[in-house]
Amino acid sequence: MWESDGQVSIFLDPQYEAVTPSTYQMKTEPFDLPRTIIKEGTIDAKVLEELNKEEGWLINTLKNYHQTELKDVLLATFDCKNNLKIFLYK
């Protein structure tokens, strides 16, 4: 569209507009970056302390729920919903 001040305006056809959660009035949760608590088989004690968790808890969780040992863990992260994600070397 050519405006009266000489500028050209372009409008996107509504059928090609991106669909977002706000399109359907959906509530979204804020993004929270998970914390790395194990990296290449080494526990980050500082992060573990910030999360109010103990090393014994972590070792037991690895053993009981994931059937693995610390030396086999490439990366372990902990998010705000208390989910522990484990990535193994194998």
C-alpha positions in Angstrom: 0.0 0.0 0.0 1.3 3.4 -0.9 0.8 5.9 2.0 0.0 9.6 1.5 3.4 10.6 2.9 5.2 8.5 0.2 6.0 5.5 2.3 5.2 2.0 1.2 3.4 -0.3 3.8 3.3 -4.1 3.4 0.8 -6.2 5.2 1.1 -10.0 5.8 -2.0 -12.0 4.7 -3.5 -13.3 8.0 -3.4 -16.9 6.7 0.4 -16.7 6.7 0.8 -15.2 10.2 2.6 -17.3 12.8 0.5 -19.0 15.4 1.7 -18.2 18.9 0.3 -19.1 22.4 -1.2 -15.6 22.7 -3.3 -16.3 19.5 -5.3 -18.8 21.6 -4.9 -17.0 24.9 -2.7 -19.8 26.3 -0.6 -19.2 29.4 3.0 -20.1 29.1 5.6 -20.8 31.8 8.8 -18.7 31.8 11.8 -20.5 30.5 14.2 -21.7 33.3 17.7 -22.8 32.4 18.5 -26.1 34.0 21.6 -26.2 36.3 24.5 -28.5 35.5 25.3 -30.6 38.6 27.5 -33.3 37.0 29.9 -32.7 34.1 32.1 -35.4 32.8 31.7 -37.5 35.9 32.5 -34.7 38.3 30.0 -33.2 40.7 29.7 -29.4 40.9 29.5 -29.1 44.7 28.7 -25.3 44.5 25.6 -25.8 42.4 24.5 -28.8 44.5 24.7 -26.6 47.6 22.8 -23.8 45.9 20.0 -26.4 45.1 20.0 -27.5 48.8 20.9 -31.1 47.8 23.6 -33.3 49.2 26.2 -35.5 47.4 24.8 -38.6 49.1 21.3 -37.8 47.7 22.8 -37.5 44.2 24.8 -40.7 44.4 21.7 -42.6 45.7 19.5 -41.2 43.0 22.0 -42.2 40.3 22.2 -45.7 41.7 18.5 -46.3 42.6 16.6 -44.5 39.8 19.0 -44.5 36.9 21.0 -47.7 37.7 24.3 -46.0 36.9 27.4 -44.6 38.7 29.0 -41.2 38.8 31.9 -42.2 36.5 29.4 -43.1 33.7 27.6 -39.7 33.7 28.6 -37.3 31.0 26.2 -34.6 32.0 23.4 -34.3 34.6 21.1 -31.3 34.9 18.5 -30.3 37.5 15.6 -27.9 36.6 13.2 -25.8 38.7 10.6 -28.6 38.7 13.1 -30.9 40.5 13.7 -33.0 37.4 17.1 -34.7 37.2 18.2 -35.4 33.6 21.1 -37.8 33.1 23.2 -38.1 29.9 25.6 -41.1 29.9 28.8 -41.6 28.0 27.4 -44.8 26.4 
